[in-house]
């Protein structure tokens, strides 16, 4: 996304414009919007799952998913007809982890390849912790690694060009803790802990949103919405006043974000059913076959 407008700082992100959200390079190249959304969701899930198996910090995983999401936005963004979603997901994870030298290219290629296999726990993130040893033992051949590494590094260069080297990502996790402290929820440690876990779960889920919440809303509003919804779910009473306004969030935006967060479970269930056991088209060639299959299916109706 030849990005984006607005202010950038440690607490603010550049956001996608309405024009950039209206269409994408993939759609202009003939990829239906629903197929694009499904593949983008799968790529974000792959990034999340691989990050967990690599035991990266959640902030690093979140940054990788945001970079991955930004890449596909707008007519100046990347096209699924030109860039395999596996390549971009692996490159995003590599970029996010690289500043801390957290994981080598070999480990990222091994784990991302493992996650993309049908045998992996990709469809159920809650089972990933049981798969860490299997992922660590998974090893691609030297030839496969060199090919995947080259594609990953090529994708990294493309991401940097598309984003104009703007790779800063402000995240809502620290703000969420600060807001909870300001709301005095930790006066009851048990309730405060429950509320924090639920709020963080919503922030993690929002990374996968088809509404692209992390590139359309600032971290302060994401944190506020996650707290609001989590408080309702765990029955923690918050101030009666419109406390969200103190955190730079108006009622309309709060309502939109809460609805978006609540819809994620249904969306994920639909996506899983939609695949119906079929493999995800991780490469450009696989996507071409998927689009051909859809055309033949329509002709046969």
C-alpha positions as protocol buffer text, in pm:
chain_id: "A"
residue {
  index: 1
  type: UNK
  ca { x: 0 y: 0 z: 0 }
}
residue {
  index: 2
  type: UNK
  ca { x: 184 y: 299 z: -111 }
}
residue {
  index: 3
  type: UNK
  ca { x: 88 y: 416 z: 213 }
}
residue {
  index: 4
  type: UNK
  ca { x: -107 y: 586 z: 366 }
}
residue {
  index: 5
  type: UNK
  ca { x: -186 y: 908 z: 532 }
}
residue {
  index: 6
  type: UNK
  ca { x: -188 y: 1061 z: 876 }
}
residue {
  index: 7
  type: UNK
  ca { x: 58 y: 1102 z: 1159 }
}
residue {
  index: 8
  type: UNK
  ca { x: 307 y: 839 z: 1262 }
}
residue {
  index: 9
  type: UNK
  ca { x: 462 y: 820 z: 1606 }
}
residue {
  index: 10
  type: UNK
  ca { x: 523 y: 562 z: 1873 }
}
residue {
  index: 11
  type: UNK
  ca { x: 150 y: 567 z: 1954 }
}
residue {
  index: 12
  type: UNK
  ca { x: -2 y: 628 z: 1611 }
}
residue {
  index: 13
  type: UNK
  ca { x: 1 y: 438 z: 1284 }
}
residue {
  index: 14
  type: UNK
  ca { x: -39 y: 558 z: 927 }
}
residue {
  index: 15
  type: UNK
  ca { x: -386 y: 444 z: 820 }
}
residue {
  index: 16
  type: UNK
  ca { x: -533 y: 327 z: 493 }
}
residue {
  index: 17
  type: UNK
  ca { x: -749 y: 576 z: 307 }
}
residue {
  index: 18
  type: UNK
  ca { x: -1103 y: 511 z: 182 }
}
residue {
  index: 19
  type: UNK
  ca { x: -968 y: 507 z: -173 }
}
residue {
  index: 20
  type: UNK
  ca { x: -712 y: 242 z: -86 }
}
residue {
  index: 21
  type: UNK
  ca { x: -979 y: 28 z: 78 }
}
residue {
  index: 22
  type: UNK
  ca { x: -1218 y: 56 z: -219 }
}
residue {
  index: 23
  type: UNK
  ca { x: -1024 y: -192 z: -431 }
}
residue {
  index: 24
  type: UNK
  ca { x: -690 y: -365 z: -455 }
}
residue {
  index: 25
  type: UNK
  ca { x: -431 y: -466 z: -708 }
}
residue {
  index: 26
  type: UNK
  ca { x: -540 y: -828 z: -669 }
}
residue {
  index: 27
  type: UNK
  ca { x: -900 y: -741 z: -757 }
}
residue {
  index: 28
  type: UNK
  ca { x: -786 y: -538 z: -1057 }
}
residue {
  index: 29
  type: UNK
  ca { x: -594 y: -847 z: -1170 }
}
residue {
  index: 30
  type: UNK
  ca { x: -910 y: -1057 z: -1159 }
}
residue {
  index: 31
  type: UNK
  ca { x: -908 y: -1206 z: -809 }
}
residue {
  index: 32
  type: UNK
  ca { x: -1262 y: -1195 z: -662 }
}
residue {
  index: 33
  type: UNK
  ca { x: -1290 y: -998 z: -338 }
}
residue {
  index: 34
  type: UNK
  ca { x: -1407 y: -1302 z: -139 }
}
residue {
  index: 35
  type: UNK
  ca { x: -1113 y: -1511 z: -261 }
}
residue {
  index: 36
  type: UNK
  ca { x: -873 y: -1231 z: -175 }
}
residue {
  index: 37
  type: UNK
  ca { x: -1019 y: -1198 z: 175 }
}
residue {
  index: 38
  type: UNK
  ca { x: -993 y: -1575 z: 231 }
}
residue {
  index: 39
  type: UNK
  ca { x: -632 y: -1597 z: 118 }
}
residue {
  index: 40
  type: UNK
  ca { x: -534 y: -1287 z: 312 }
}
residue {
  index: 41
  type: UNK
  ca { x: -695 y: -1440 z: 622 }
}
residue {
  index: 42
  type: UNK
  ca { x: -507 y: -1766 z: 565 }
}
residue {
  index: 43
  type: UNK
  ca { x: -178 y: -1577 z: 526 }
}
residue {
  index: 44
  type: UNK
  ca { x: -235 y: -1387 z: 849 }
}
residue {
  index: 45
  type: UNK
  ca { x: -316 y: -1715 z: 1024 }
}
residue {
  index: 46
  type: UNK
  ca { x: 0 y: -1873 z: 887 }
}
residue {
  index: 47
  type: UNK
  ca { x: 204 y: -1578 z: 1015 }
}
residue {
  index: 48
  type: UNK
  ca { x: 42 y: -1604 z: 1357 }
}
residue {
  index: 49
  type: UNK
  ca { x: 83 y: -1981 z: 1381 }
}
residue {
  index: 50
  type: UNK
  ca { x: 445 y: -1976 z: 1264 }
}
residue {
  index: 51
  type: UNK
  ca { x: 525 y: -1696 z: 1509 }
}
residue {
  index: 52
  type: UNK
  ca { x: 382 y: -1898 z: 1796 }
}
residue {
  index: 53
  type: UNK
  ca { x: 578 y: -2208 z: 1696 }
}
residue {
  index: 54
  type: UNK
  ca { x: 895 y: -1997 z: 1667 }
}
residue {
  index: 55
  type: UNK
  ca { x: 821 y: -1871 z: 2019 }
}
residue {
  index: 56
  type: UNK
  ca { x: 838 y: -1509 z: 1910 }
}
residue {
  index: 57
  type: UNK
  ca { x: 692 y: -1234 z: 2134 }
}
residue {
  index: 58
  type: UNK
  ca { x: 331 y: -1148 z: 2054 }
}
residue {
  index: 59
  type: UNK
  ca { x: 437 y: -793 z: 1965 }
}
residue {
  index: 60
  type: UNK
  ca { x: 669 y: -930 z: 1695 }
}
residue {
  index: 61
  type: UNK
  ca { x: 395 y: -1155 z: 1557 }
}
residue {
  index: 62
  type: UNK
  ca { x: 149 y: -865 z: 1556 }
}
residue {
  index: 63
  type: UNK
  ca { x: 394 y: -640 z: 1374 }
}
residue {
  index: 64
  type: UNK
  ca { x: 447 y: -910 z: 1111 }
}
residue {
  index: 65
  type: UNK
  ca { x: 73 y: -950 z: 1052 }
}
residue {
  index: 66
  type: UNK
  ca { x: 23 y: -574 z: 1020 }
}
residue {
  index: 67
  type: UNK
  ca { x: 307 y: -550 z: 764 }
}
residue {
  index: 68
  type: UNK
  ca { x: 159 y: -846 z: 579 }
}
residue {
  index: 69
  type: UNK
  ca { x: -185 y: -679 z: 574 }
}
residue {
  index: 70
  type: UNK
  ca { x: -53 y: -340 z: 462 }
}
residue {
  index: 71
  type: UNK
  ca { x: 121 y: -497 z: 165 }
}
residue {
  index: 72
  type: UNK
  ca { x: -200 y: -605 z: -9 }
}
residue {
  index: 73
  type: UNK
  ca { x: -398 y: -283 z: 30 }
}
residue {
  index: 74
  type: UNK
  ca { x: -487 y: -51 z: -257 }
}
residue {
  index: 75
  type: UNK
  ca { x: -411 y: -50 z: -628 }
}
residue {
  index: 76
  type: UNK
  ca { x: -46 y: 26 z: -551 }
}
residue {
  index: 77
  type: UNK
  ca { x: -21 y: -273 z: -320 }
}
residue {
  index: 78
  type: UNK
  ca { x: 87 y: -627 z: -397 }
}
residue {
  index: 79
  type: UNK
  ca { x: -118 y: -862 z: -615 }
}
residue {
  index: 80
  type: UNK
  ca { x: -189 y: -1226 z: -535 }
}
residue {
  index: 81
  type: UNK
  ca { x: -143 y: -1289 z: -907 }
}
residue {
  index: 82
  type: UNK
  ca { x: 220 y: -1184 z: -876 }
}
residue {
  index: 83
  type: UNK
  ca { x: 322 y: -1275 z: -519 }
}
residue {
  index: 84
  type: UNK
  ca { x: 255 y: -1599 z: -338 }
}
residue {
  index: 85
  type: UNK
  ca { x: 89 y: -1547 z: -3 }
}
residue {
  index: 86
  type: UNK
  ca { x: 333 y: -1790 z: 163 }
}
residue {
  index: 87
  type: UNK
  ca { x: 627 y: -1584 z: 41 }
}
residue {
  index: 88
  type: UNK
  ca { x: 481 y: -1258 z: 173 }
}
residue {
  index: 89
  type: UNK
  ca { x: 382 y: -1412 z: 508 }
}
residue {
  index: 90
  type: UNK
  ca { x: 730 y: -1560 z: 561 }
}
residue {
  index: 91
  type: UNK
  ca { x: 895 y: -1234 z: 456 }
}
residue {
  index: 92
  type: UNK
  ca { x: 676 y: -1032 z: 694 }
}
residue {
  index: 93
  type: UNK
  ca { x: 770 y: -1259 z: 983 }
}
residue {
  index: 94
  type: UNK
  ca { x: 1136 y: -1239 z: 886 }
}
residue {
  index: 95
  type: UNK
  ca { x: 1122 y: -858 z: 872 }
}
residue {
  index: 96
  type: UNK
  ca { x: 955 y: -829 z: 1211 }
}
residue {
  index: 97
  type: UNK
  ca { x: 1195 y: -1071 z: 1380 }
}
residue {
  index: 98
  type: UNK
  ca { x: 1512 y: -946 z: 1210 }
}
residue {
  index: 99
  type: UNK
  ca { x: 1585 y: -637 z: 1429 }
}
residue {
  index: 100
  type: UNK
  ca { x: 1626 y: -860 z: 1734 }
}
residue {
  index: 101
  type: UNK
  ca { x: 1797 y: -1138 z: 1537 }
}
residue {
  index: 102
  type: UNK
  ca { x: 1537 y: -1358 z: 1698 }
}
residue {
  index: 103
  type: UNK
  ca { x: 1521 y: -1633 z: 1435 }
}
residue {
  index: 104
  type: UNK
  ca { x: 1733 y: -1736 z: 1139 }
}
residue {
  index: 105
  type: UNK
  ca { x: 1596 y: -1750 z: 782 }
}
residue {
  index: 106
  type: UNK
  ca { x: 1634 y: -2130 z: 797 }
}
residue {
  index: 107
  type: UNK
  ca { x: 1411 y: -2160 z: 1103 }
}
residue {
  index: 108
  type: UNK
  ca { x: 1148 y: -1929 z: 955 }
}
residue {
  index: 109
  type: UNK
  ca { x: 1141 y: -2124 z: 627 }
}
residue {
  index: 110
  type: UNK
  ca { x: 1124 y: -2458 z: 812 }
}
residue {
  index: 111
  type: UNK
  ca { x: 837 y: -2353 z: 1038 }
}
residue {
  index: 112
  type: UNK
  ca { x: 638 y: -2164 z: 775 }
}
residue {
  index: 113
  type: UNK
  ca { x: 665 y: -2468 z: 547 }
}
residue {
  index: 114
  type: UNK
  ca { x: 552 y: -2692 z: 831 }
}
residue {
  index: 115
  type: UNK
  ca { x: 253 y: -2470 z: 908 }
}
residue {
  index: 116
  type: UNK
  ca { x: 146 y: -2468 z: 543 }
}
residue {
  index: 117
  type: UNK
  ca { x: 123 y: -2849 z: 538 }
}
residue {
  index: 118
  type: UNK
  ca { x: -219 y: -3014 z: 581 }
}
residue {
  index: 119
  type: UNK
  ca { x: -75 y: -3221 z: 868 }
}
residue {
  index: 120
  type: UNK
  ca { x: -4 y: -2914 z: 1080 }
}
residue {
  index: 121
  type: UNK
  ca { x: -226 y: -2766 z: 1350 }
}
residue {
  index: 122
  type: UNK
  ca { x: -287 y: -2459 z: 1137 }
}
residue {
  index: 123
  type: UNK
  ca { x: -664 y: -2486 z: 1153 }
}
residue {
  index: 124
  type: UNK
  ca { x: -665 y: -2490 z: 1533 }
}
residue {
  index: 125
  type: UNK
  ca { x: -433 y: -2234 z: 1693 }
}
residue {
  index: 126
  type: UNK
  ca { x: -519 y: -2360 z: 2041 }
}
residue {
  index: 127
  type: UNK
  ca { x: -333 y: -2686 z: 1961 }
}
residue {
  index: 128
  type: UNK
  ca { x: -13 y: -2521 z: 1844 }
}
residue {
  index: 129
  type: UNK
  ca { x: 167 y: -2555 z: 2175 }
}
residue {
  index: 130
  type: UNK
  ca { x: 135 y: -2934 z: 2139 }
}
residue {
  index: 131
  type: UNK
  ca { x: 305 y: -2913 z: 1799 }
}
residue {
  index: 132
  type: UNK
  ca { x: 619 y: -2721 z: 1891 }
}
residue {
  index: 133
  type: UNK
  ca { x: 846 y: -3025 z: 1899 }
}
residue {
  index: 134
  type: UNK
  ca { x: 716 y: -3147 z: 1562 }
}
residue {
  index: 135
  type: UNK
  ca { x: 771 y: -2802 z: 1411 }
}
residue {
  index: 136
  type: UNK
  ca { x: 1123 y: -2781 z: 1553 }
}
residue {
  index: 137
  type: UNK
  ca { x: 1207 y: -3120 z: 1401 }
}
residue {
  index: 138
  type: UNK
  ca { x: 1062 y: -3031 z: 1060 }
}
residue {
  index: 139
  type: UNK
  ca { x: 1343 y: -2971 z: 814 }
}
residue {
  index: 140
  type: UNK
  ca { x: 1322 y: -2890 z: 445 }
}
residue {
  index: 141
  type: UNK
  ca { x: 1593 y: -3004 z: 205 }
}
residue {
  index: 142
  type: UNK
  ca { x: 1876 y: -2769 z: 116 }
}
residue {
  index: 143
  type: UNK
  ca { x: 1742 y: -2717 z: -234 }
}
residue {
  index: 144
  type: UNK
  ca { x: 1393 y: -2640 z: -107 }
}
residue {
  index: 145
  type: UNK
  ca { x: 1536 y: -2406 z: 153 }
}
residue {
  index: 146
  type: UNK
  ca { x: 1746 y: -2210 z: -95 }
}
residue {
  index: 147
  type: UNK
  ca { x: 1449 y: -2167 z: -327 }
}
residue {
  index: 148
  type: UNK
  ca { x: 1217 y: -2061 z: -43 }
}
residue {
  index: 149
  type: UNK
  ca { x: 1482 y: -1830 z: 106 }
}
residue {
  index: 150
  type: UNK
  ca { x: 1527 y: -1652 z: -227 }
}
residue {
  index: 151
  type: UNK
  ca { x: 1151 y: -1605 z: -265 }
}
residue {
  index: 152
  type: UNK
  ca { x: 1126 y: -1480 z: 93 }
}
residue {
  index: 153
  type: UNK
  ca { x: 1403 y: -1224 z: 45 }
}
residue {
  index: 154
  type: UNK
  ca { x: 1257 y: -1113 z: -288 }
}
residue {
  index: 155
  type: UNK
  ca { x: 921 y: -1068 z: -114 }
}
residue {
  index: 156
  type: UNK
  ca { x: 1089 y: -868 z: 163 }
}
residue {
  index: 157
  type: UNK
  ca { x: 1234 y: -627 z: -93 }
}
residue {
  index: 158
  type: UNK
  ca { x: 895 y: -594 z: -261 }
}
residue {
  index: 159
  type: UNK
  ca { x: 719 y: -526 z: 71 }
}
residue {
  index: 160
  type: UNK
  ca { x: 968 y: -251 z: 153 }
}
residue {
  index: 161
  type: UNK
  ca { x: 916 y: -87 z: -185 }
}
residue {
  index: 162
  type: UNK
  ca { x: 536 y: -104 z: -163 }
}
residue {
  index: 163
  type: UNK
  ca { x: 533 y: 36 z: 190 }
}
residue {
  index: 164
  type: UNK
  ca { x: 785 y: 305 z: 107 }
}
residue {
  index: 165
  type: UNK
  ca { x: 1010 y: 159 z: 380 }
}
residue {
  index: 166
  type: UNK
  ca { x: 752 y: 264 z: 643 }
}
residue {
  index: 167
  type: UNK
  ca { x: 768 y: -43 z: 864 }
}
residue {
  index: 168
  type: UNK
  ca { x: 685 y: 120 z: 1197 }
}
residue {
  index: 169
  type: UNK
  ca { x: 388 y: -43 z: 1370 }
}
residue {
  index: 170
  type: UNK
  ca { x: 237 y: 100 z: 1688 }
}
residue {
  index: 171
  type: UNK
  ca { x: 55 y: -171 z: 1883 }
}
residue {
  index: 172
  type: UNK
  ca { x: -226 y: -147 z: 2140 }
}
residue {
  index: 173
  type: UNK
  ca { x: -102 y: -391 z: 2404 }
}
residue {
  index: 174
  type: UNK
  ca { x: 84 y: -147 z: 2629 }
}
residue {
  index: 175
  type: UNK
  ca { x: -195 y: 108 z: 2592 }
}
residue {
  index: 176
  type: UNK
  ca { x: -446 y: -158 z: 2695 }
}
residue {
  index: 177
  type: UNK
  ca { x: -260 y: -215 z: 3023 }
}
residue {
  index: 178
  type: UNK
  ca { x: -231 y: 159 z: 3085 }
}
residue {
  index: 179
  type: UNK
  ca { x: -603 y: 209 z: 3024 }
}
residue {
  index: 180
  type: UNK
  ca { x: -694 y: -78 z: 3257 }
}
residue {
  index: 181
  type: UNK
  ca { x: -477 y: 77 z: 3528 }
}
residue {
  index: 182
  type: UNK
  ca { x: -644 y: 413 z: 3472 }
}
residue {
  index: 183
  type: UNK
  ca { x: -984 y: 242 z: 3507 }
}
residue {
  index: 184
  type: UNK
  ca { x: -865 y: 88 z: 3835 }
}
residue {
  index: 185
  type: UNK
  ca { x: -965 y: -266 z: 3736 }
}
residue {
  index: 186
  type: UNK
  ca { x: -665 y: -417 z: 3915 }
}
residue {
  index: 187
  type: UNK
  ca { x: -810 y: -324 z: 4254 }
}
residue {
  index: 188
  type: UNK
  ca { x: -961 y: -670 z: 4221 }
}
residue {
  index: 189
  type: UNK
  ca { x: -662 y: -877 z: 4101 }
}
residue {
  index: 190
  type: UNK
  ca { x: -867 y: -1177 z: 3991 }
}
residue {
  index: 191
  type: UNK
  ca { x: -1116 y: -974 z: 3788 }
}
residue {
  index: 192
  type: UNK
  ca { x: -839 y: -756 z: 3651 }
}
residue {
  index: 193
  type: UNK
  ca { x: -644 y: -1059 z: 3534 }
}
residue {
  index: 194
  type: UNK
  ca { x: -951 y: -1208 z: 3366 }
}
residue {
  index: 195
  type: UNK
  ca { x: -1033 y: -883 z: 3194 }
}
residue {
  index: 196
  type: UNK
  ca { x: -676 y: -838 z: 3072 }
}
residue {
  index: 197
  type: UNK
  ca { x: -663 y: -1187 z: 2923 }
}
residue {
  index: 198
  type: UNK
  ca { x: -993 y: -1137 z: 2739 }
}
residue {
  index: 199
  type: UNK
  ca { x: -893 y: -793 z: 2612 }
}
residue {
  index: 200
  type: UNK
  ca { x: -560 y: -925 z: 2482 }
}
residue {
  index: 201
  type: UNK
  ca { x: -740 y: -1218 z: 2317 }
}
residue {
  index: 202
  type: UNK
  ca { x: -960 y: -971 z: 2129 }
}
residue {
  index: 203
  type: UNK
  ca { x: -658 y: -766 z: 2024 }
}
residue {
  index: 204
  type: UNK
  ca { x: -492 y: -1080 z: 1888 }
}
residue {
  index: 205
  type: UNK
  ca { x: -809 y: -1183 z: 1705 }
}
residue {
  index: 206
  type: UNK
  ca { x: -844 y: -837 z: 1551 }
}
residue {
  index: 207
  type: UNK
  ca { x: -517 y: -894 z: 1366 }
}
residue {
  index: 208
  type: UNK
  ca { x: -704 y: -1144 z: 1146 }
}
residue {
  index: 209
  type: UNK
  ca { x: -1010 y: -928 z: 1084 }
}
residue {
  index: 210
  type: UNK
  ca { x: -1142 y: -909 z: 725 }
}
residue {
  index: 211
  type: UNK
  ca { x: -1227 y: -547 z: 810 }
}
residue {
  index: 212
  type: UNK
  ca { x: -853 y: -481 z: 846 }
}
residue {
  index: 213
  type: UNK
  ca { x: -899 y: -320 z: 1186 }
}
residue {
  index: 214
  type: UNK
  ca { x: -527 y: -267 z: 1249 }
}
residue {
  index: 215
  type: UNK
  ca { x: -483 y: -58 z: 935 }
}
residue {
  index: 216
  type: UNK
  ca { x: -807 y: 140 z: 969 }
}
residue {
  index: 217
  type: UNK
  ca { x: -804 y: 227 z: 1340 }
}
residue {
  index: 218
  type: UNK
  ca { x: -546 y: 363 z: 1580 }
}
residue {
  index: 219
  type: UNK
  ca { x: -407 y: 155 z: 1868 }
}
residue {
  index: 220
  type: UNK
  ca { x: -591 y: 365 z: 2129 }
}
residue {
  index: 221
  type: UNK
  ca { x: -932 y: 282 z: 1979 }
}
residue {
  index: 222
  type: UNK
  ca { x: -846 y: -86 z: 1939 }
}
residue {
  index: 223
  type: UNK
  ca { x: -740 y: -107 z: 2303 }
}
residue {
  index: 224
  type: UNK
  ca { x: -1054 y: 75 z: 2417 }
}
residue {
  index: 225
  type: UNK
  ca { x: -1288 y: -151 z: 2219 }
}
residue {
  index: 226
  type: UNK
  ca { x: -1112 y: -466 z: 2343 }
}
residue {
  index: 227
  type: UNK
  ca { x: -1151 y: -348 z: 2705 }
}
residue {
  index: 228
  type: UNK
  ca { x: -1518 y: -257 z: 2654 }
}
residue {
  index: 229
  type: UNK
  ca { x: -1608 y: -595 z: 2504 }
}
residue {
  index: 230
  type: UNK
  ca { x: -1397 y: -794 z: 2749 }
}
residue {
  index: 231
  type: UNK
  ca { x: -1557 y: -614 z: 3046 }
}
residue {
  index: 232
  type: UNK
  ca { x: -1903 y: -713 z: 2922 }
}
residue {
  index: 233
  type: UNK
  ca { x: -1794 y: -1075 z: 2877 }
}
residue {
  index: 234
  type: UNK
  ca { x: -1637 y: -1119 z: 3222 }
}
residue {
  index: 235
  type: UNK
  ca { x: -1892 y: -896 z: 3399 }
}
residue {
  index: 236
  type: UNK
  ca { x: -1647 y: -636 z: 3525 }
}
residue {
  index: 237
  type: UNK
  ca { x: -1818 y: -307 z: 3598 }
}
residue {
  index: 238
  type: UNK
  ca { x: -1657 y: -2 z: 3440 }
}
residue {
  index: 239
  type: UNK
  ca { x: -1742 y: 365 z: 3510 }
}
residue {
  index: 240
  type: UNK
  ca { x: -2094 y: 473 z: 3411 }
}
residue {
  index: 241
  type: UNK
  ca { x: -1959 y: 780 z: 3236 }
}
residue {
  index: 242
  type: UNK
  ca { x: -1844 y: 767 z: 2874 }
}
residue {
  index: 243
  type: UNK
  ca { x: -1494 y: 670 z: 2981 }
}
residue {
  index: 244
  type: UNK
  ca { x: -1386 y: 574 z: 2627 }
}
residue {
  index: 245
  type: UNK
  ca { x: -1379 y: 940 z: 2526 }
}
residue {
  index: 246
  type: UNK
  ca { x: -1088 y: 993 z: 2765 }
}
residue {
  index: 247
  type: UNK
  ca { x: -895 y: 749 z: 2547 }
}
residue {
  index: 248
  type: UNK
  ca { x: -965 y: 930 z: 2218 }
}
residue {
  index: 249
  type: UNK
  ca { x: -1249 y: 703 z: 2109 }
}
residue {
  index: 250
  type: UNK
  ca { x: -1598 y: 823 z: 2021 }
}
residue {
  index: 251
  type: UNK
  ca { x: -1916 y: 616 z: 2063 }
}
residue {
  index: 252
  type: UNK
  ca { x: -1962 y: 547 z: 1690 }
}
residue {
  index: 253
  type: UNK
  ca { x: -1610 y: 413 z: 1641 }
}
residue {
  index: 254
  type: UNK
  ca { x: -1635 y: 211 z: 1961 }
}
residue {
  index: 255
  type: UNK
  ca { x: -1957 y: 49 z: 1841 }
}
residue {
  index: 256
  type: UNK
  ca { x: -1808 y: -35 z: 1500 }
}
residue {
  index: 257
  type: UNK
  ca { x: -1501 y: -196 z: 1655 }
}
residue {
  index: 258
  type: UNK
  ca { x: -1699 y: -398 z: 1908 }
}
residue {
  index: 259
  type: UNK
  ca { x: -1920 y: -537 z: 1632 }
}
residue {
  index: 260
  type: UNK
  ca { x: -1609 y: -615 z: 1427 }
}
residue {
  index: 261
  type: UNK
  ca { x: -1448 y: -802 z: 1716 }
}
residue {
  index: 262
  type: UNK
  ca { x: -1766 y: -997 z: 1788 }
}
residue {
  index: 263
  type: UNK
  ca { x: -1798 y: -1105 z: 1424 }
}
residue {
  index: 264
  type: UNK
  ca { x: -1456 y: -1268 z: 1407 }
}
residue {
  index: 265
  type: UNK
  ca { x: -1562 y: -1607 z: 1542 }
}
residue {
  index: 266
  type: UNK
  ca { x: -1836 y: -1641 z: 1282 }
}
residue {
  index: 267
  type: UNK
  ca { x: -1603 y: -1531 z: 1003 }
}
residue {
  index: 268
  type: UNK
  ca { x: -1335 y: -1783 z: 1102 }
}
residue {
  index: 269
  type: UNK
  ca { x: -1594 y: -2062 z: 1117 }
}
residue {
  index: 270
  type: UNK
  ca { x: -1721 y: -1972 z: 770 }
}
residue {
  index: 271
  type: UNK
  ca { x: -1369 y: -1967 z: 630 }
}
residue {
  index: 272
  type: UNK
  ca { x: -1293 y: -2311 z: 771 }
}
residue {
  index: 273
  type: UNK
  ca { x: -1615 y: -2450 z: 623 }
}
residue {
  index: 274
  type: UNK
  ca { x: -1549 y: -2279 z: 291 }
}
residue {
  index: 275
  type: UNK
  ca { x: -1217 y: -2462 z: 246 }
}
residue {
  index: 276
  type: UNK
  ca { x: -1401 y: -2794 z: 290 }
}
residue {
  index: 277
  type: UNK
  ca { x: -1074 y: -2985 z: 320 }
}
residue {
  index: 278
  type: UNK
  ca { x: -918 y: -2819 z: 15 }
}
residue {
  index: 279
  type: UNK
  ca { x: -564 y: -2692 z: 46 }
}
residue {
  index: 280
  type: UNK
  ca { x: -502 y: -2318 z: 63 }
}
residue {
  index: 281
  type: UNK
  ca { x: -347 y: -2172 z: -255 }
}
residue {
  index: 282
  type: UNK
  ca { x: -16 y: -2059 z: -105 }
}
residue {
  index: 283
  type: UNK
  ca { x: 147 y: -1993 z: -443 }
}
residue {
  index: 284
  type: UNK
  ca { x: 58 y: -1794 z: -753 }
}
residue {
  index: 285
  type: UNK
  ca { x: 25 y: -2118 z: -949 }
}
residue {
  index: 286
  type: UNK
  ca { x: -209 y: -2271 z: -692 }
}
residue {
  index: 287
  type: UNK
  ca { x: -424 y: -1958 z: -698 }
}
residue {
  index: 288
  type: UNK
  ca { x: -451 y: -1977 z: -1077 }
}
residue {
  index: 289
  type: UNK
  ca { x: -578 y: -2335 z: -1045 }
}
residue {
  index: 290
  type: UNK
  ca { x: -827 y: -2228 z: -778 }
}
residue {
  index: 291
  type: UNK
  ca { x: -964 y: -1950 z: -999 }
}
residue {
  index: 292
  type: UNK
  ca { x: -988 y: -2190 z: -1295 }
}
residue {
  index: 293
  type: UNK
  ca { x: -1179 y: -2435 z: -1077 }
}
residue {
  index: 294
  type: UNK
  ca { x: -1426 y: -2165 z: -978 }
}
residue {
  index: 295
  type: UNK
  ca { x: -1481 y: -2071 z: -1341 }
}
residue {
  index: 296
  type: UNK
  ca { x: -1544 y: -2434 z: -1440 }
}
residue {
  index: 297
  type: UNK
  ca { x: -1781 y: -2476 z: -1147 }
}
residue {
  index: 298
  type: UNK
  ca { x: -1983 y: -2175 z: -1260 }
}
residue {
  index: 299
  type: UNK
  ca { x: -1995 y: -2300 z: -1618 }
}
residue {
  index: 300
  type: UNK
  ca { x: -2120 y: -2636 z: -1496 }
}
residue {
  index: 301
  type: UNK
  ca { x: -2414 y: -2486 z: -1307 }
}
